[in-house]
C-alpha cells in the first residue's frame, strides 16, 4: 500500500507524538522534571534522533580509544536492549550476552579494562557506577540522547548521510523518535556512513540542510571495514574468504552498507536478514547450520558464538573522512 494512503492514520499519530515530546522537553527545560547534573566525573552522551542504525556502537568504541590515554578508568553505560535481566547490571568476566545485551557485551569483550554496565534508568545507573569501589573517571552514555534524566557535559548527535534527521519525520510517519529541535542540544553532529569519496560540495549541501535545525559544528565519518574476518582466535583475509560463496547473516538495523561493501569486493553470497538485536531460536540455529560458511557482524557474532560450526565475523570501525573532521571532533575534548 502506498504511504500516502496511510496519511489519515500516521499524520495524527505523529502530531500526537510530537505534542507529547514537546511537553516532556518543556517540563525538563522548566525544571518540572528532575535532571541529574553530575559534577564528580565528565559524562559524554552518544545518541541520535532516529530509531537505530546510525553507528552508535562504532562511535562509543572510537571514544573509548580516544579517551584511554587521558583516563585510566573509563565507564560505558547502556540500556542493554533486549537483555533478559532488569535493573542495574555490572558486567564482569562471567557475564553472558543475555545478561546485558549484545552491544554492551561487545564493548566488554573488546575492552576488558572498561567498566561496562546497563540500566534502564540512566540516572540510577550512573549513581551505581560511581558507587563502585573503583569508580570510572569518565562515563560514556550509550544511546542516551533522549534520556534527559542525566545532563551530560558533552552531547554527540549522530545522523546518517543516507537518511539525515533533517529530511525525516516523526514516527509513525518516519523514523524519528524525537523532535528535530532537540538537535540544538548537541555539542557536535557527526554525519555517519558517508561515502569515502564524499566531495566538499556534498558536505556543504549536507551542512546547509542540517543547518535549518543545528547551527554548531558538523563533521563527517564513514565505515571502515576490517581487512580480515575472525572466528575465535583465528583470522582470515577477507579477500581470501570471499573467494568462495558464503551466507551473510545479519540482525542489525541497516545491513545495506555491509551488503554493498561485500558486493564491491566481488563476494558471492546469500543474505539472511533478521530484526535488530534478534535472539536466534533453536530452529533458526538448526537451519543456519545447513547454510555452510556464515559471515556475520560482530554484534551478531556475540549472540551466535558457540552455536554454529563455521562462523566468522567482519569488524567495523568509525573513521572520519578527513584530518580536519578528526581534529574538530577532538577539540570537543580539549585534544
C-alpha positions as CSV (number, residue, x, y, z in Angstrom):
1,X,0.0,0.0,0.0
2,X,1.5,3.4,-1.0
3,X,2.5,5.5,2.0
4,X,0.1,8.4,1.2
5,X,-2.8,6.0,1.8
6,X,-1.7,5.8,5.4
7,X,-1.5,9.5,6.0
8,X,-5.0,9.7,7.6
9,X,-3.6,7.3,10.3
10,X,0.1,8.2,10.5
11,X,-0.2,12.0,10.5
12,X,-2.5,12.3,13.5
13,X,-0.3,9.8,15.4
14,X,2.8,11.7,14.6
15,X,1.3,15.0,15.6
16,X,0.1,13.5,18.9
17,X,3.6,12.0,19.5
18,X,5.1,15.5,18.7
19,X,2.9,17.1,21.3
20,X,3.9,14.5,24.0
21,X,7.6,15.1,23.2
22,X,7.4,18.9,23.2
23,X,5.6,18.7,26.6
24,X,8.2,16.4,28.0
25,X,11.1,18.6,26.9
26,X,9.3,21.7,28.2
27,X,8.9,20.1,31.6
28,X,12.7,19.4,31.7
29,X,13.6,22.9,30.4
30,X,11.4,24.4,33.2
31,X,12.9,22.0,35.8
32,X,9.5,20.5,36.5
33,X,11.2,17.1,35.7
34,X,14.4,16.5,37.7
35,X,17.6,16.3,35.8
36,X,20.8,15.0,37.4
37,X,23.9,17.2,36.9
38,X,26.9,15.1,37.8
39,X,30.0,17.0,39.0
40,X,32.1,14.1,40.1
41,X,33.1,12.9,36.6
42,X,32.7,14.0,33.0
43,X,29.8,12.4,31.1
44,X,29.6,12.1,27.3
45,X,26.3,11.3,25.6
46,X,26.2,9.4,22.3
47,X,22.8,9.3,20.6
48,X,20.5,10.1,17.7
49,X,17.0,11.3,16.9
50,X,16.0,8.2,14.9
51,X,15.4,4.5,15.7
52,X,18.9,3.0,15.4
53,X,21.3,2.3,12.6
54,X,23.3,5.5,12.9
55,X,26.6,3.9,14.1
56,X,26.4,4.5,17.9
57,X,28.5,1.4,18.7
58,X,31.4,2.3,16.5
59,X,31.3,5.8,17.9
60,X,31.4,4.6,21.5
61,X,34.4,2.3,20.6
62,X,36.1,5.3,19.0
63,X,35.6,7.4,22.1
64,X,37.0,4.7,24.3
65,X,40.2,4.5,22.2
66,X,40.3,8.3,22.1
67,X,40.0,8.8,25.9
68,X,42.2,5.9,27.0
69,X,45.4,8.0,27.0
70,X,43.7,10.6,29.2
71,X,41.7,8.4,31.6
72,X,42.8,5.2,33.3
73,X,39.3,4.1,34.1
74,X,36.5,4.6,31.6
75,X,32.9,3.6,32.1
76,X,30.2,2.9,29.5
77,X,26.5,2.8,30.4
78,X,23.9,1.4,28.1
79,X,20.3,0.4,28.4
80,X,21.0,-3.2,27.4
81,X,18.4,-3.6,24.8
82,X,16.6,-7.0,24.6
83,X,18.6,-8.4,27.5
84,X,16.9,-10.9,29.8
85,X,17.6,-9.0,33.0
86,X,16.3,-5.9,34.6
87,X,17.7,-3.0,36.6
88,X,21.4,-2.3,37.1
89,X,23.9,-5.0,35.9
90,X,27.6,-4.5,36.1
91,X,29.5,-6.7,33.5
92,X,32.3,-9.0,34.6
93,X,34.2,-12.0,33.1
94,X,31.2,-14.3,33.9
95,X,28.5,-12.1,32.3
96,X,26.6,-13.6,29.5
97,X,25.3,-11.7,26.4
98,X,21.7,-12.3,27.6
99,X,22.5,-10.5,30.9
100,X,23.5,-7.2,29.3
101,X,22.6,-7.3,25.6
102,X,24.8,-7.7,22.5
103,X,26.3,-4.2,22.2
104,X,27.4,-3.9,25.8
105,X,28.7,-7.4,25.7
106,X,30.7,-6.5,22.6
107,X,32.2,-3.4,24.5
108,X,33.2,-5.6,27.4
109,X,34.7,-8.3,25.2
110,X,36.7,-5.8,23.3
111,X,37.7,-3.5,26.2
112,X,38.1,-5.8,29.2
113,X,39.5,-2.9,31.3
114,X,36.5,-0.7,30.7
115,X,33.6,-0.7,33.3
116,X,30.5,-1.7,31.3
117,X,27.1,-1.5,32.9
118,X,23.4,-1.5,31.8
119,X,20.4,0.1,33.4
120,X,17.1,1.4,32.0
121,X,17.2,4.3,34.4
122,X,20.3,6.2,33.3
123,X,20.4,8.4,36.5
124,X,20.3,5.3,38.7
125,X,22.8,3.5,36.5
126,X,25.4,6.4,36.7
127,X,25.0,6.6,40.5
128,X,25.5,2.8,40.8
129,X,28.7,3.0,38.7
130,X,30.1,5.9,40.8
131,X,29.3,3.9,44.0
132,X,31.7,1.1,42.9
133,X,34.9,0.6,44.8
134,X,36.9,1.9,41.8
135,X,34.5,4.3,40.0
136,X,35.1,5.4,36.4
137,X,36.8,8.8,35.8
138,X,34.6,9.4,32.8
139,X,31.3,7.9,31.7
140,X,30.1,7.4,28.1
141,X,26.3,7.3,28.0
142,X,25.4,5.0,25.0
143,X,22.2,5.8,23.2
144,X,21.1,8.3,25.7
145,X,20.3,11.4,23.8
146,X,16.6,11.1,24.6
147,X,17.3,10.3,28.3
148,X,17.2,13.7,29.8
149,X,17.3,12.5,33.4
150,X,21.1,12.9,33.3
151,X,22.5,16.1,31.9
152,X,25.7,15.1,30.1
153,X,28.6,17.6,29.8
154,X,29.0,16.7,26.1
155,X,26.4,15.6,23.7
156,X,27.3,13.9,20.4
157,X,24.5,13.6,17.9
158,X,24.7,11.0,15.1
159,X,22.8,11.0,11.8
160,X,23.4,9.1,8.7
161,X,24.3,10.6,5.3
162,X,21.7,8.5,3.6
163,X,18.8,9.4,6.0
164,X,19.6,12.6,7.8
165,X,17.2,13.7,10.6
166,X,16.5,16.9,8.7
167,X,14.6,15.1,5.9
168,X,12.8,12.6,8.2
169,X,9.5,12.7,10.0
170,X,8.4,11.6,13.5
171,X,7.3,8.1,13.9
172,X,5.0,6.6,12.6
173,X,5.2,8.9,9.5
174,X,9.0,8.5,9.6
175,X,11.8,7.0,11.7
176,X,12.4,9.9,14.1
177,X,11.8,9.1,17.8
178,X,12.5,12.7,18.9
179,X,11.7,16.2,17.6
180,X,14.2,17.8,15.2
181,X,14.6,20.9,17.5
182,X,16.4,18.6,20.0
183,X,19.4,18.8,17.7
184,X,20.2,22.2,19.2
185,X,21.3,20.4,22.4
186,X,24.2,18.8,20.6
187,X,27.8,19.9,21.0
188,X,28.7,18.4,17.7
189,X,26.8,16.5,14.9
190,X,28.6,13.6,13.2
191,X,27.2,12.6,9.8
192,X,27.9,8.9,9.7
193,X,28.1,6.2,7.0
194,X,29.3,8.7,4.4
195,X,30.7,7.6,1.1
196,X,34.5,7.6,1.5
197,X,34.8,9.8,-1.6
198,X,32.3,12.4,-0.4
199,X,33.1,15.8,-2.1
200,X,33.4,19.1,-0.4
201,X,30.3,20.3,-2.4
202,X,28.3,17.4,-1.0
203,X,29.5,18.2,2.5
204,X,28.4,21.8,2.2
205,X,25.0,20.7,0.9
206,X,24.5,18.5,3.9
207,X,25.7,21.2,6.3
208,X,23.2,23.6,4.7
209,X,20.4,21.0,5.1
210,X,21.2,20.3,8.7
211,X,21.7,24.0,9.4
212,X,17.9,24.5,9.4
213,X,17.9,22.7,12.8
214,X,21.5,22.9,14.1
215,X,24.0,25.8,14.0
216,X,27.1,24.2,15.5
217,X,30.0,22.0,14.3
218,X,29.3,19.3,11.8
219,X,31.8,16.6,10.9
220,X,31.7,13.6,8.6
221,X,32.6,10.0,9.1
222,X,32.5,6.7,7.2
223,X,32.5,3.0,8.0
224,X,36.0,1.3,7.9
225,X,35.8,-2.4,7.4
226,X,38.5,-4.7,8.7
227,X,40.7,-6.4,6.2
228,X,40.2,-9.7,7.9
229,X,37.3,-11.9,9.1
230,X,37.6,-13.5,12.5
231,X,36.5,-16.7,14.3
232,X,37.5,-17.2,17.9
233,X,41.3,-16.7,17.9
234,X,41.8,-17.2,14.2
235,X,41.6,-14.8,11.3
236,X,41.4,-14.9,7.5
237,X,42.0,-12.1,5.0
238,X,38.6,-11.0,3.7
239,X,39.8,-11.2,0.1
240,X,40.7,-14.9,0.6
241,X,37.5,-15.6,2.5
242,X,35.3,-14.0,-0.2
243,X,36.7,-16.3,-3.0
244,X,34.2,-19.0,-2.0
245,X,30.4,-18.5,-1.7
246,X,29.0,-17.9,1.8
247,X,25.9,-16.9,3.7
248,X,25.6,-13.4,5.2
249,X,23.5,-13.4,8.4
250,X,22.6,-10.0,9.9
251,X,20.4,-8.9,12.8
252,X,21.1,-5.2,12.6
253,X,19.0,-2.1,11.8
254,X,20.6,-1.4,8.4
255,X,22.6,-4.1,6.6
256,X,22.6,-2.2,3.3
257,X,26.1,-0.7,3.6
258,X,27.6,-4.1,4.6
259,X,25.9,-5.8,1.6
260,X,27.2,-3.1,-0.8
261,X,30.7,-3.4,0.6
262,X,30.9,-7.1,0.2
263,X,29.4,-6.9,-3.3
264,X,32.1,-4.4,-4.2
265,X,34.7,-6.9,-3.0
266,X,33.3,-9.4,-5.6
267,X,31.9,-11.7,-2.9
268,X,29.1,-14.2,-3.8
269,X,26.7,-14.8,-1.0
270,X,23.1,-15.2,0.0
271,X,21.7,-12.8,2.7
272,X,19.6,-13.9,5.6
273,X,18.2,-10.8,7.3
274,X,16.8,-10.8,10.9
275,X,15.4,-8.0,13.1
276,X,17.9,-5.8,15.0
277,X,19.2,-7.5,18.2
278,X,17.4,-10.7,17.2
279,X,17.6,-13.7,19.6
280,X,18.0,-16.7,17.4
281,X,15.7,-19.7,18.2
282,X,16.8,-23.3,18.3
283,X,15.0,-23.9,15.0
284,X,16.8,-21.0,13.3
285,X,20.1,-22.2,14.6
286,X,19.5,-25.6,13.1
287,X,18.6,-24.1,9.7
288,X,21.7,-21.9,9.8
289,X,23.8,-25.0,10.5
290,X,22.8,-26.2,7.0
291,X,23.8,-22.9,5.4
292,X,27.5,-23.7,5.1
293,X,30.0,-20.9,5.8
294,X,28.5,-18.0,7.6
295,X,29.7,-14.4,7.8
296,X,28.0,-12.1,10.2
297,X,28.6,-8.8,12.0
298,X,30.5,-8.5,15.3
299,X,27.3,-7.6,17.1
300,X,25.5,-10.7,15.8
301,X,28.6,-12.9,16.4
302,X,28.4,-12.4,20.2
303,X,24.9,-13.8,20.1
304,X,25.7,-16.7,17.7
305,X,29.2,-17.7,19.0
306,X,29.4,-21.3,20.0
307,X,26.2,-22.3,18.2
308,X,27.5,-22.6,14.6
309,X,30.5,-24.6,13.4
310,X,31.7,-22.3,10.6
311,X,31.0,-18.8,11.8
312,X,33.1,-15.7,11.1
313,X,32.5,-12.0,11.6
314,X,33.7,-8.8,10.0
315,X,34.5,-6.0,12.4
316,X,33.9,-2.3,11.5
317,X,35.1,0.9,12.9
318,X,34.2,4.6,12.6
319,X,36.6,6.7,10.6
320,X,36.5,10.4,10.0
321,X,36.6,11.5,6.3
322,X,39.5,13.9,6.8
323,X,42.1,15.1,9.3
324,X,40.1,18.3,9.7
325,X,37.0,16.4,10.7
326,X,39.1,14.3,13.2
327,X,40.7,17.4,14.7
328,X,37.4,19.3,15.0
329,X,35.9,16.3,16.9
330,X,39.0,16.1,19.1
331,X,38.6,19.8,20.2
332,X,35.4,18.7,21.9
333,X,37.6,17.0,24.5
334,X,40.4,19.5,24.5
335,X,42.6,17.4,22.2
